[in-house]
C-alpha cells in the first residue's frame, strides 16, 4: 500500500503507483525515505512549535484528515495513527501518512490491540476492535499534540492505569489560547460515542464550513 496525501502532485503519485506495482510496502517506505527526506510530525513540532501560526497548524491537521478520509473511502482502517508516522516531505511540501503495518480492510478485524496507547480509542482498549471511528479518535489526539507541541500523556507511564483512565474518559486538557473552532472539532473527535465522532468529522471537516474560513482569517 502506498503513502496517502491530500496534496496533488501527479509525478509523485505516478511514482507511488509504480513502486506499489513493483515493491513490497516496507521497501516503498525505504524508497520514499530516500526521495522525500521526511521529517515526522513529532520531531517537526519539537523543532518548530513555537514558531507555528494557527494557520499552519490547521493546514497540518487538514492534510491528515484528508489523507485518513481517503484511506477510509477505500474501506481501510489505519489502526496506528500517531505523530511518529505522520511525515513531512520537502519534495512536495505535504504531510503523508506512513507505516501501514496494521492497516487493513474494515471487514477484517484484528484480534489483538496494537499501537501507541495515548492515541488508541477507549473502545479499542476495551476490546471492541478498530473502526473508522477509532482512526478519528487518533486524529483528535494528533490535533491536541499539534496545539500543545508535545505528545498526549507525555508525563504518564503507558501502562494499565493509563489505559483504564482513558476508558473512563480522561483526555489531555485543552491548551489555553486554542481557537474555539479548532477546540470544538478536537473535542468531537474524542467523544466516547463513536457514531458522533464520525458524524461530526464528516459534517465539519476542514474541507468545508467555518474551520476552512477561519484558517483564511488574517488574525491567525
N, C-alpha and C positions, 0 to 999 in steps of 0.2 A: 504494500500500500504506500502511496506517495505522500509527501507532505501536503498539508492543506493550508491555503492562504486566502485572504479576501482581496489581495492585490491582483490587478490584471497585468500580466506580463506574458505575452504569447510565446516568446522564445524560451523563457524559463519553464513555462508549463509544458511546452513541447519536449524539453529536455527531461522533465519528470516522467512524462508518458513513455519516453524512450527508455529511461532507466528502469521503469516499472516492468516493461516488457522483457527486459534482459536480466534483471538483477533481483536478488533476494532483498527484502526490506532492510535488513541490517546493513547490507552493502550500499543501499541507496543513501542511508544516513551518513555513512562514511564518505561517500562521494560528495554529498551535499556539504559536509563539513569542509571539504577542500574548496568547493566552489563558493560557498556563501560566507565563510569565516564567521559563523554565527556566534552570537552572544546571548546566553539565556537570560530570561527576564529577571531572575533573582540577582544575578551579577549586574545587569543593566541598572536595576533600581539602586543597588549599593553604590554604583558609580555616579548616578545622575539624579537621584530622587530630589535632592534639594533644589535642583535647577528646573525640574519639570513643571510646566504650567498645567492647569486643569484641562486645557485643550489637548495637550499631548497625552495626558493620562487617559482621557476619554478616547482618543484615537487608538491607543493600545488595546483597551478593552473592546472597542468596536471591532478591531481586527480579529480578536479572539472569538467574540460572539459570532461573527460572520463565518469564521472557519468551523466552529463547532456545529452551527446550524447546517452548514453544507455537509458535514460528516453525517449528521442525523438524517438529512434528506436521502442519504444512501442507505438508511436503515442500520447504521453502525453506531456503536457507543464507544467512546474512547476509554473510559474507566480509570484513567490515571492522569488527570489534568492537574498540573502543579507548575510552579514557576521555574522549575528546573528543565521542563520540556516545552516551554514556550520560547522560541528562538527569534532573535532579530537578525535580519540579513542586510549586510552592506550592499549586496548585489542588487536588491530590489527596493530596499528601504521599508520592507514589510515585516510583519510578525507572522510566524509559522508555528503550527502545532507539530511536535515530533514525538517519537517514542510510541509506536503503535503496538508494543508487545502484548498488551491486554485488550487491544481494540478488536471488536468483532461484531457480528450481526446481533441485533437486538433480540432475536428469537433463539439465540444460543447462549443461555446464561452461564456464567462461571460458577463453579461450585465453592470457590474459596474467595476470601477478601484479599485484594491486593491494593497497593498504592501507598500514598503518603497520608498518614492519619489525619492531620488537620484539614485536608481537602476532601476527605471522604464523607459522603452524606450520612446523616444519622440512621436512616432506614437501611443503608447498606451495612453499617456497623452492626445493626440489629438483626442482620441475617436475611433481609428481604431481597437482596440482589441488586445489581446495577440496572439502571434505566436511563432513558433520555434525561429525566429529571435529576438524576444523581450527577450527570455531567453539568447541568445548570447550577446545582449547588456548588460544584467546584469553581465555576465561573464567579460565583459570589465571593468565595474565599480569595480568588485572584483579584477581584475588584478591591477587596479590603487591603490586600498586600500592595496594590498599586497606589492606594490612597495613603498608606502608612509608611511604605518603604521597607517593611520587614515582613517576614513570613508569619502567617497566623499561628498563634500559640507558641511563639518562639521561645518563651521562657517556661514552658511546661515540658515535663517529660512526656514523650509519646508512648504512653503506657495504658494499662487497663483503666486507670482513674480518669484519664483524659477522654478515653472512648466513652465511658459511662456519662461523663459530664456533657459531651456532645450530644449523646442520645437524649439527655434530659433538657437540652435546649441552650447550653452555653455557646455563645458566639463571641468573637472579638468585638470589643466596643468600638463604635463609630468614632473616627478621628475628628476632633474639633476642626471646623472650617470646611468639612466636606460639603459640596453643593447639595442642595435639597434633592434635585432630580437624580443625581448620582446615588445619593443615600437611599432614596426610595427604590430604585432599581436593585441596588445591592441587597437591601432588606428582603425584597420579594424573591430573590434568587435563593435565599437562605431559609425560607419557610419550611416548617415541618410537613405541611400538606403539599405533597409533590405535584398534585394536579394544578394548584395555584401557581407553583413555580413555572410550569410550562406555559400556562395561560398568560402569565404576566410577561415572560420573556418574549413571546411571540407578539403580544399586543403592544409592548412598549420597548422593543429592541431599538438599538441605535439607528436602525435603517429608516425609522420614521418617528414622528412625534416630537415632544418637547426636548428630549435629550439632544437630538440632532441639531435642532435650532439653538439650543443652549450652548453647544460646542462651538457654534459660529459667533457667539457673543464676544464683543470686543473686551468685555470685562474679565475674561478668563486668562 
